[in-house]
Amino acid sequence: MSTPPDAPNDPEAAHPLGPHGPTLLDLLSYIYLENDRPEKAAVLLSALDELGMAGARQLVSLALAQLRAGKPETALGTLDRVALKGGLTSAFHLVRAQTLVALGREAEAEAAMRAYTDLRPRQDHSADSR
């Protein structure tokens, strides 16, 4: 007889989504964002967050979904949580700039956009001129 699926030694019992669940939810949320369904993406990313399985990238995606769903205040709150965890990537600053524009906070948005451009990798165009 086999061991029941909820046995303590079952690796899928480590968390309720199974070993591939978080990755699948992340992928599905990306597909929803790409197909103009930000509300659905936000639900999936919020679930990952509630389960403690969302990293900084997923939280920035959540903020983007919230912004696209017309909830810039909520998006800014999500971004503030990312900042407190040290997730200040170029994507973070870009979404933050967009969120601040939506909230009418242009000066802060400009600063966030400068931070975004400062973090983007520089392309060396000298190789192109040969």
TORPALUM-431912 format. One record per residue: x negated, y, z of N, C-alpha, C, O, CB in turn; residue number from 1; residue in three letters. Coordinates in Angstrom, 1 decimal, always signed. Each point is the difference from the previous one (the first is absolute). Glycine has a CB too. Layout:
<nodes>
      n_X      n_Y      n_Z     ca_X     ca_Y     ca_Z      c_X      c_Y      c_Z      o_X      o_Y      o_Z     cb_X     cb_Y     cb_Z     k     r
        X        Y        Z        X        Y        Z        X        Y        Z        X        Y        Z        X        Y        Z   NUM   ALA
...
</nodes>
This chain:
<nodes>
      n_X      n_Y      n_Z     ca_X     ca_Y     ca_Z      c_X      c_Y      c_Z      o_X      o_Y      o_Z     cb_X     cb_Y     cb_Z     k     r
     -0.8     -1.2     +0.0     +0.8     +1.2     +0.0     -0.9     +1.2     +0.0     -1.1     +0.0     +0.6     +2.9     -1.2     +0.6     1   MET
     -1.3     +2.3     -1.9     -0.8     +1.2     +0.0     +0.3     +0.9     +1.2     +1.0     -0.1     +0.7     -1.0     +0.0     -3.2     2   SER
     -0.9     +1.1     +2.7     +0.1     +0.9     +1.1     +1.1     +1.1     -0.4     +0.0     +0.4     -1.2     -2.4     -0.8     +2.0     3   THR
     +3.2     +0.8     +0.1     +1.0     +1.0     -0.3     -0.7     +1.3     -0.4     -1.1     +0.3     +0.4     +2.7     -1.3     +1.2     4   PRO
     -1.0     +1.8     -2.5     -0.6     +1.2     -0.5     -0.3     +1.1     +1.0     -0.9     +0.8     -0.2     +2.0     -1.3     -1.9     5   PRO
     -0.5     +0.4     +3.3     -0.2     +1.0     +1.0     -1.0     -0.5     +1.1     -0.1     +0.6     +1.1     +2.4     +0.4     -1.6     6   ASP
     -3.0     -2.0     +0.2     -1.0     -0.6     +0.9     -1.1     +1.0     +0.2     -0.4     +0.8     -0.9     +1.0     -3.1     +0.2     7   ALA
     -1.2     +2.4     +1.9     -1.1     +1.0     +0.3     -1.2     -0.1     -0.9     -0.7     +1.0     -0.2     +1.5     -1.0     +2.5     8   PRO
     -1.1     -1.2     -2.8     -1.1     -0.2     -0.9     +0.2     +0.4     -1.4     -0.9     +0.0     -0.9     +0.2     -1.8     +2.4     9   ASN
     +1.9     +2.1     -1.9     +0.4     +0.3     -1.4     -0.5     +1.4     -0.3     +0.3     +1.0     +0.7     +1.7     -2.4     -0.6    10   ASP
     -2.9     +1.5     -1.1     -0.6     +1.4     -0.4     +1.1     +1.0     -0.4     -0.1     +1.2     +0.2     -2.0     -2.4     -0.9    11   PRO
     +3.2     +0.7     +0.1     +1.1     +0.9     -0.4     +0.7     +0.5     +1.2     +0.8     +1.0     -0.1     -0.6     -2.3     -2.0    12   GLU
     -0.3     +0.7     +3.3     +0.6     +0.6     +1.2     -0.7     +1.1     +0.6     +0.4     +0.6     +0.9     +0.5     -2.9     -0.5    13   ALA
     -2.1     +2.7     -1.0     -0.8     +1.1     +0.5     +0.8     +1.3     +0.0     -0.1     +0.8     +0.9     -2.0     -2.0     -1.7    14   ALA
     +2.9     +1.4     -0.3     +0.9     +1.1     +0.0     +1.2     -0.4     -0.9     -0.1     -1.0     -0.8     -1.8     +2.7     +1.1    15   HIS
     +3.0     -1.0     -0.1     +1.2     -0.5     -0.6     +0.1     +0.0     -1.6     +0.8     -0.6     -0.6     +0.2     +1.5     +2.6    16   PRO
     -2.0     -0.2     -2.6     +0.1     +0.0     -1.5     -0.8     -1.1     -0.7     +0.0     -0.1     -1.2     +0.3     +2.6     +1.5    17   LEU
     -1.1     -3.3     +0.5     -0.8     -1.0     -0.6     -1.3     +0.6     -0.5     -0.2     +1.2     +0.1     +2.3     -2.4     -0.8    18   GLY
     -3.0     +0.4     +0.1     -1.3     +0.5     -0.3     +0.0     +1.0     -1.2     -0.9     +0.8     -0.1     +0.0     -3.0     +0.9    19   PRO
     +1.8     +2.1     -1.7     +0.0     +0.9     -1.1     +1.1     +1.0     +0.0     +0.1     +0.9     -0.9     -1.0     -2.7     -0.4    20   HIS
     +1.7     +1.8     +2.3     +1.1     +1.0     +0.2     -0.4     +1.4     -0.1     +0.6     +0.8     -0.8     +0.5     -2.5     +2.1    21   GLY
     -2.1     +2.2     -0.5     -0.4     +1.4     +0.0     -0.5     +0.4     -1.4     +0.4     +1.1     -0.4     -0.9     -1.3     +2.8    22   PRO
     -0.2     -0.6     -3.0     -0.5     +0.3     -1.4     +1.1     +0.1     -1.0     +0.1     +0.9     -0.8     -2.2     -2.0     +1.3    23   THR
     +3.1     +0.2     -0.4     +1.1     +0.1     -0.9     +0.9     +1.2     +0.3     +0.5     +0.6     -1.0     -0.5     -3.1     +0.9    24   LEU
     +0.2     +2.8     +1.3     +0.8     +1.3     +0.3     -0.7     +1.2     -0.5     +0.6     +0.9     -0.5     +0.3     -2.0     +2.5    25   LEU
     -2.2     +1.1     -1.8     -0.8     +1.1     -0.5     +0.1     +0.2     -1.5     +0.2     +1.1     -0.6     -1.8     -1.4     +2.5    26   ASP
     +1.5     -0.9     -2.6     +0.1     +0.0     -1.5     +1.4     +0.5     -0.4     +0.1     +0.8     -1.0     -1.8     -2.7     +0.9    27   LEU
     +2.7     +1.3     +0.7     +1.4     +0.4     -0.3     +0.2     +1.5     +0.2     +0.7     +0.6     -0.8     +0.1     -3.0     +1.4    28   LEU
     -1.3     +2.9     +0.5     +0.2     +1.4     +0.3     -0.7     +0.9     -1.1     +0.5     +1.0     -0.4     -0.4     -1.5     +2.8    29   SER
     -1.2     +0.0     -2.9     -0.7     +0.7     -1.1     +0.9     +0.0     -1.3     +0.1     +1.0     -0.7     -2.4     -1.6     +1.7    30   TYR
     +2.8     -0.6     -1.3     +0.9     -0.1     -1.1     +1.2     +0.9     +0.1     +0.4     +0.7     -1.0     -1.1     -3.1     +0.7    31   ILE
     +1.3     +2.5     +1.5     +1.1     +0.9     +0.2     -0.4     +1.5     -0.2     +0.8     +0.7     -0.6     +0.2     -2.4     +2.2    32   TYR
     -2.2     +2.0     -1.1     -0.4     +1.4     -0.2     -0.2     +0.3     -1.4     +0.4     +1.1     -0.5     -1.5     -1.1     +2.7    33   LEU
     +0.5     -0.9     -3.0     -0.3     +0.2     -1.4     +1.3     +0.1     -0.8     +0.0     +0.5     -1.1     -2.2     -1.7     +1.4    34   GLU
     +3.3     +0.6     +0.2     +1.3     +0.0     -0.7     +1.0     +0.9     +0.6     +1.2     -0.3     -0.1     -1.7     -2.1     -0.6    35   ASN
     +0.0     +3.4     +1.3     +0.9     +1.1     +0.5     +1.0     -0.5     +1.0     +1.2     +0.4     +0.0     -1.5     +0.8     -2.1    36   ASP
     -0.1     -2.1     +3.0     +0.8     -0.5     +1.1     -0.7     +0.3     +1.4     -0.2     -1.0     +0.7     +1.3     -0.8     -2.3    37   ARG
     -1.3     +3.0     +1.9     -0.8     +0.3     +1.2     +0.7     -0.4     +1.3     -0.7     -0.4     +1.0     -0.3     +2.3     -2.2    38   PRO
     +2.3     -1.9     +1.2     +0.7     -0.4     +1.2     -0.3     -1.5     +0.3     -0.2     -0.4     +1.2     +2.0     +2.1     -1.6    39   GLU
     -1.8     -2.5     -0.6     -0.2     -1.5     +0.2     -1.5     -0.2     +0.4     -0.3     -0.8     +0.9     +2.1     +0.2     -2.6    40   LYS
     -2.7     +1.4     +1.1     -1.4     -0.1     +0.4     -0.2     +0.3     +1.4     -0.7     -0.6     +0.8     +0.0     +1.1     -3.1    41   ALA
     +1.4     +0.6     +2.7     -0.1     +0.5     +1.4     +0.5     -1.1     +1.0     -0.6     -0.1     +1.1     +0.8     +2.5     -1.9    42   ALA
     +0.8     -3.0     +0.5     +0.6     -1.1     +0.9     -1.1     -1.1     +0.2     -0.2     -0.4     +1.1     +2.6     +0.9     -1.9    43   VAL
     -3.0     -0.9     -0.3     -1.0     -1.1     +0.1     -1.2     +0.4     +0.7     -0.5     -0.7     +0.9     +1.3     -0.2     -3.0    44   LEU
     -1.3     +2.1     +1.8     -1.2     +0.5     +0.7     +0.3     +0.3     +1.5     -0.9     -0.2     +0.8     +0.1     +1.2     -3.0    45   LEU
     +2.0     -0.5     +2.5     +0.4     +0.2     +1.4     +0.0     -1.3     +0.8     -0.4     -0.1     +1.1     +1.7     +2.1     -1.8    46   SER
     -0.8     -3.1     +0.0     +0.0     -1.3     +0.6     -1.4     -0.5     +0.3     -0.3     -0.5     +1.1     +2.4     +0.0     -2.3    47   ALA
     -3.1     +0.7     +0.3     -1.4     -0.3     +0.3     -0.5     +0.8     +1.1     -0.7     -0.6     +0.9     +0.4     +0.0     -3.3    48   LEU
     +0.7     +1.8     +2.5     -0.5     +0.9     +1.1     +0.6     -0.5     +1.3     -0.8     -0.1     +1.0     +0.6     +2.1     -2.6    49   ASP
     +1.4     -2.3     +1.6     +0.7     -0.4     +1.3     -0.6     -1.3     +0.5     -0.1     -0.3     +1.2     +2.2     +1.4     -1.9    50   GLU
     -2.6     -2.0     -0.3     -0.6     -1.3     +0.4     -1.4     +0.2     +0.3     -0.7     -1.0     +0.4     +2.3     -0.2     -1.8    51   LEU
     -2.2     +2.4     +1.3     -1.4     +0.2     +0.3     -0.9     -0.5     -1.1     -1.2     -0.3     +0.3     +1.7     +0.2     +2.1    52   GLY
     +0.0     +0.0     -3.6     -0.8     -0.6     -1.1     -0.3     +1.0     -1.1     -0.5     -0.3     -1.0     +1.6     -1.8     +1.5    53   MET
     -0.9     +3.4     -0.2     -0.2     +1.1     -1.0     -1.3     +0.6     +0.4     -0.2     +0.5     +1.1     +2.6     -0.1     -1.5    54   ALA
     -3.3     -0.4     -0.6     -1.3     +0.8     +0.1     +0.2     +1.4     -0.4     +1.1     +0.4     -0.4     -2.4     -2.5     +0.0    55   GLY
     +0.2     +2.9     +0.3     +0.1     +1.4     -0.4     +0.5     +0.1     -1.4     +0.8     +0.9     -0.3     -2.7     -0.4     +1.8    56   ALA
     +1.5     -1.4     -2.4     +0.5     +0.1     -1.4     +1.5     -0.2     -0.1     +0.7     +0.7     -0.7     -2.9     -1.5     -0.1    57   ARG
     +2.7     -0.2     +1.5     +1.5     -0.2     +0.0     +0.7     +1.2     +0.7     +1.1     +0.3     -0.5     -1.5     -2.8     +0.6    58   GLN
     -0.2     +3.1     +0.9     +0.7     +1.1     +0.6     +0.0     +1.3     -0.9     +1.0     +0.7     +0.0     -1.7     -1.6     +2.2    59   LEU
     -0.4     +1.1     -3.0     +0.0     +1.0     -1.0     +1.1     -0.2     -1.0     +0.7     +0.9     -0.5     -3.2     -0.5     +0.9    60   VAL
     +2.6     -1.7     -0.8     +1.0     -0.4     -1.0     +1.4     +0.3     +0.6     +0.9     +0.4     -0.7     -2.4     -2.2     -0.3    61   SER
     +1.7     +1.5     +2.3     +1.3     +0.2     +0.6     +0.3     +1.5     +0.0     +1.1     +0.4     -0.3     -1.5     -2.4     +1.8    62   LEU
     -0.6     +2.8     -1.2     +0.2     +1.5     +0.0     +0.4     +0.4     -1.4     +0.9     +0.9     -0.2     -2.6     -0.6     +2.1    63   ALA
     +1.0     -0.8     -2.9     +0.4     +0.3     -1.4     +1.4     -0.4     -0.3     +0.8     +0.8     -0.7     -3.2     -1.0     +0.0    64   LEU
     +2.8     -1.0     +1.1     +1.4     -0.4     -0.2     +1.0     +0.9     +0.7     +1.0     +0.3     -0.6     -1.9     -2.7     +0.4    65   ALA
     +0.6     +2.8     +1.4     +0.8     +0.8     +0.8     +0.2     +1.4     -0.7     +1.0     +0.6     -0.1     -1.7     -1.8     +2.2    66   GLN
     -0.5     +1.7     -2.6     +0.1     +1.3     -0.7     +0.8     -0.1     -1.3     +0.9     +0.9     -0.2     -3.2     -0.4     +1.1    67   LEU
     +2.1     -1.6     -1.7     +0.8     -0.1     -1.2     +1.5     -0.3     +0.3     +0.8     +0.2     -0.9     -2.9     -1.1     -0.2    68   ARG
     +2.4     +0.4     +2.3     +1.4     -0.2     +0.4     +0.6     +1.3     +0.5     +1.2     -0.1     +0.5     -1.7     -2.3     +0.0    69   ALA
     -0.2     +3.5     -0.5     +0.5     +1.2     +0.4     -0.1     +0.3     +1.5     +0.8     +0.7     +0.6     +0.7     -0.9     -2.4    70   GLY
     -2.4     -0.5     +2.5     -0.2     +0.1     +1.4     -1.4     +0.5     +0.4     -0.8     -0.7     +0.6     +2.5     -1.1     -0.3    71   LYS
     -2.1     +3.1     -0.7     -1.3     +0.4     +0.2     -0.4     +0.2     +1.5     -1.2     -0.2     +0.3     +1.4     +1.4     -2.5    72   PRO
     +0.7     -0.9     +3.0     -0.3     +0.1     +1.5     -0.4     -1.4     +0.5     -1.0     -0.1     +0.8     +2.6     +2.0     -0.5    73   GLU
     -0.9     -2.9     -0.7     -0.3     -1.4     +0.4     -1.4     -0.4     -0.5     -0.8     -0.6     +0.7     +3.2     +0.0     -0.6    74   THR
     -2.6     +1.0     -1.4     -1.3     -0.3     -0.6     -1.2     +0.6     +0.7     -1.0     -0.6     +0.2     +2.2     +0.4     -2.4    75   ALA
     -1.0     +1.5     +2.6     -1.0     +0.7     +0.8     -0.3     -0.7     +1.3     -1.2     -0.1     +0.4     +1.9     +2.3     -1.5    76   LEU
     +0.3     -2.7     +1.8     -0.2     -0.7     +1.2     -0.8     -1.3     -0.2     -0.8     -0.3     +0.8     +3.0     +1.3     +0.0    77   GLY
     -1.9     -1.7     -1.9     -0.7     -1.2     -0.3     -1.5     +0.4     -0.3     -0.9     -0.7     +0.5     +3.0     -0.4     -1.4    78   THR
     -2.3     +2.1     +0.2     -1.4     +0.4     -0.3     -0.7     +0.5     +1.2     -1.2     -0.3     +0.2     +1.9     +1.0     -2.4    79   LEU
     +0.0     -0.1     +3.2     -0.7     +0.4     +1.2     -0.5     -1.3     +0.8     -1.0     +0.0     +0.6     +2.5     +2.1     -0.5    80   ASP
     -0.7     -3.1     -0.2     -0.4     -1.3     +0.7     -1.2     -0.6     -0.7     -0.9     -0.5     +0.6     +3.3     +0.1     +0.0    81   ARG
     -2.5     +0.5     -2.0     -1.1     -0.4     -0.7     -1.3     +0.8     +0.4     -1.0     -0.6     +0.2     +2.5     -0.1     -2.1    82   VAL
     -1.3     +2.0     +2.0     -1.1     +0.8     +0.4     -0.6     -0.3     +1.4     -1.2     +0.0     +0.2     +2.2     +1.8     -1.6    83   ALA
     -0.1     -2.1     +2.3     -0.4     -0.4     +1.4     -0.8     -1.3     +0.0     -0.8     -0.2     +0.9     +2.9     +1.4     +0.0    84   LEU
     -1.8     -2.0     -1.9     -0.8     -1.3     -0.1     -1.2     +0.1     -0.8     -0.8     -0.9     -0.2     +2.9     -0.3     +0.4    85   LYS
     -2.4     +2.4     -0.7     -1.2     +0.3     -0.8     +0.0     -0.4     -1.5     -1.0     -0.3     -0.6     -0.1     -0.1     +2.7    86   GLY
     +2.3     +0.3     -2.6     +0.2     -0.5     -1.4     +0.0     +1.2     -1.0     +0.9     +0.0     -0.9     +0.4     -2.0     +1.7    87   GLY
     -2.3     +2.8     -0.7     -0.1     +1.2     -0.9     -0.7     -0.2     -1.3     -1.1     +0.3     -0.2     +1.1     +1.1     +2.3    88   LEU
     +0.8     -2.1     -3.0     -0.5     -0.3     -1.3     +0.4     +1.1     -1.0     +0.8     +0.8     +0.4     -0.8     -3.3     +0.1    89   THR
     -0.5     +2.4     -1.7     +0.5     +1.0     -1.0     +1.5     -0.2     -0.3     +0.7     +1.0     -0.1     -3.0     -1.0     -0.9    90   SER
     +2.8     -1.2     +1.0     +1.4     -0.3     -0.2     +0.8     +0.7     +1.1     +1.1     +0.6     -0.2     -1.6     -2.8     -1.0    91   ALA
     +0.0     +2.1     +2.4     +0.7     +0.6     +1.2     +0.1     +1.5     -0.3     +1.1     +0.6     +0.2     -2.0     -2.3     +1.4    92   PHE
     -0.2     +2.4     -2.0     +0.1     +1.4     -0.2     +0.9     +0.4     -1.1     +0.6     +1.0     +0.0     -2.9     -0.8     +0.9    93   HIS
     +2.3     -1.0     -2.0     +0.9     +0.3     -1.1     +1.5     -0.1     +0.4     +0.7     +0.9     -0.4     -2.5     -1.8     -1.2    94   LEU
     +2.1     -0.1     +2.3     +1.4     -0.2     +0.4     +0.4     +1.1     +1.0     +1.1     +0.5     +0.0     -1.2     -3.0     -0.4    95   VAL
     -0.9     +2.8     +1.3     +0.2     +1.1     +1.0     +0.3     +1.3     -0.8     +0.9     +0.8     +0.4     -2.4     -2.0     +1.3    96   ARG
     +0.7     +1.5     -2.7     +0.2     +1.3     -0.7     +1.3     +0.0     -0.7     +0.7     +1.0     +0.1     -3.1     -0.9     -0.5    97   ALA
     +2.9     -1.2     -0.2     +1.3     +0.0     -0.6     +1.1     +0.2     +1.0     +1.0     +0.6     -0.2     -1.9     -2.2     -1.5    98   GLN
     +0.7     +1.0     +2.9     +1.0     +0.1     +1.1     +0.1     +1.4     +0.5     +1.1     +0.5     +0.2     -1.6     -2.9     +0.4    99   THR
     -0.7     +3.0     -0.4     +0.0     +1.4     +0.5     +0.7     +1.0     -1.0     +0.6     +0.9     +0.3     -2.7     -1.5     +1.0   100   LEU
     +1.8     +0.3     -2.6     +0.7     +0.8     -1.1     +1.5     -0.1     +0.1     +0.7     +1.0     +0.0     -2.7     -1.2     -1.5   101   VAL
     +2.5     -1.0     +1.7     +1.4     -0.3     +0.2     +0.6     +0.7     +1.2     +1.2     +0.4     +0.0     -1.5     -2.6     -1.1   102   ALA
     -0.5     +2.4     +2.1     +0.4     +0.7     +1.2     -0.2     +1.5     -0.1     +0.4     +0.7     +1.0     -0.9     -2.8     +0.3   103   LEU
     +0.0     +2.6     -2.4     -0.2     +1.4     -0.2     -1.2     +0.6     +0.8     -0.1     +1.2     +0.3     +2.5     -1.0     -0.6   104   GLY
     -3.4     -1.1     +0.6     -1.2     +0.4     +0.8     -1.2     +0.0     -0.9     -0.9     -0.8     +0.0     +1.9     -0.2     +2.1   105   ARG
     -1.0     +2.0     -3.0     -0.9     +0.1     -1.1     -1.5     +0.1     +0.4     -0.9     -0.6     -0.5     +2.7     +1.6     -0.8   106   GLU
     -2.0     -0.1     +2.4     -1.4     +0.1     +0.4     -0.6     -1.3     +0.5     -1.2     -0.3     -0.3     +1.7     +2.7     +0.9   107   ALA
     +0.3     -3.1     +0.2     -0.5     -1.3     +0.5     -0.1     -1.0     -1.2     -0.9     -0.9     +0.0     +2.0     +1.3     +2.2   108   GLU
     -0.2     -0.3     -3.2     -0.1     -0.9     -1.1     -1.3     +0.3     -0.8     -0.6     -1.0     -0.5     +3.1     +0.9     +0.4   109   ALA
     -2.9     +1.3     -0.1     -1.2     +0.4     -0.6     -1.2     -0.6     +0.7     -0.9     -0.6     -0.7     +1.9     +2.7     -0.1   110   GLU
     -1.0     -2.1     +2.1     -1.1     -0.5     +0.8     -0.1     -1.6     -0.2     -1.0     -0.5     -0.2     +1.2     +2.4     +1.8   111   ALA
     +1.0     -2.5     -1.6     +0.0     -1.4     -0.2     -0.4     -0.4     -1.4     -0.7     -1.0     -0.2     +2.6     +0.8     +1.8   112   ALA
     -1.6     +1.0     -2.6     -0.4     -0.3     -1.4     -1.5     +0.2     -0.1     -0.7     -0.7     -0.8     +2.9     +1.5     -0.1   113   MET
     -2.8     +0.2     +1.6     -1.5     +0.2     +0.0     -0.6     -1.2     +0.6     -1.0     -0.5     -0.5     +1.2     +3.0     +0.6   114   ARG
     +0.3     -3.0     +1.0     -0.5     -1.2     +0.6     +0.1     -1.2     -1.0     -1.0     -0.8     +0.0     +1.6     +1.6     +2.3   115   ALA
     +0.5     -0.9     -3.0     +0.1     -1.1     -1.0     -1.1     +0.1     -1.1     -0.6     -1.0     -0.3     +3.1     +1.0     +0.7   116   TYR
     -2.7     +1.2     -0.9     -1.0     +0.1     -1.1     -1.4     -0.2     +0.6     -0.9     -0.5     -0.8     +2.4     +2.1     -0.5   117   THR
     -1.7     -1.2     +2.5     -1.4     -0.2     +0.6     -0.3     -1.5     +0.2     -1.1     -0.4     -0.1     +1.4     +2.6     +1.2   118   ASP
     +0.7     -3.0     -0.9     -0.2     -1.4     +0.3     +0.0     -0.9     -1.3     -0.5     -1.1     +0.0     +1.6     +1.5     +2.2   119   LEU
     -0.6     +0.2     -3.3     +0.0     -0.8     -1.2     -1.4     -0.2     -0.5     -0.8     +0.9     +0.1     +3.1     +0.0     -0.7   120   ARG
     -2.6     -2.0     +0.0     -1.3     -0.3     -0.5     -0.3     +1.0     -1.2     +0.9     +0.2     -0.8     -0.8     -2.6     +1.6   121   PRO
     -1.3     +2.9     -0.8     -0.4     +0.8     -1.1     -0.4     -0.8     -1.2     -0.7     -1.0     +0.2     -0.1     +2.8     +1.4   122   ARG
     +1.2     -1.4     -2.8     -0.4     -0.8     -1.2     -1.3     +0.7     -0.5     +0.0     +1.3     -0.2     +2.4     -2.0     -0.3   123   GLN
     -3.3     +0.0     +0.1     -1.3     +0.5     -0.5     +0.2     +0.1     -1.6     +0.0     -1.1     -0.6     -1.4     +0.2     +2.5   124   ASP
     +1.6     +2.1     -2.4     +0.2     +0.1     -1.4     -1.3     +0.1     -0.8     +0.0     +0.1     -1.2     +2.1     +1.0     +1.7   125   HIS
     -3.2     -1.1     +0.2     -1.3     +0.1     -0.7     -0.2     -1.3     -0.9     -0.7     +0.1     -1.1     -0.3     +1.3     +3.0   126   SER
     +1.5     -2.5     -1.5     -0.2     -1.2     -0.9     +0.8     +0.1     -1.2     -0.3     -0.6     -1.1     +0.0     -0.8     +3.1   127   ALA
     +1.4     +2.1     -2.0     +0.9     +0.2     -1.2     -0.7     +0.9     -1.0     +0.4     -0.1     -1.2     +1.6     -0.2     +2.6   128   ASP
     -2.9     +1.2     -1.0     -0.6     +0.9     -1.0     -1.2     -0.5     -0.7     -0.6     +0.7     -0.8     +1.4     +1.1     +2.3   129   SER
     -1.1     -3.1     -1.3     -1.2     -0.5     -0.7     +0.3     -0.4     -1.4     -0.8     -0.5     -0.7     +0.0     -0.3     +2.8   130   ARG
</nodes>
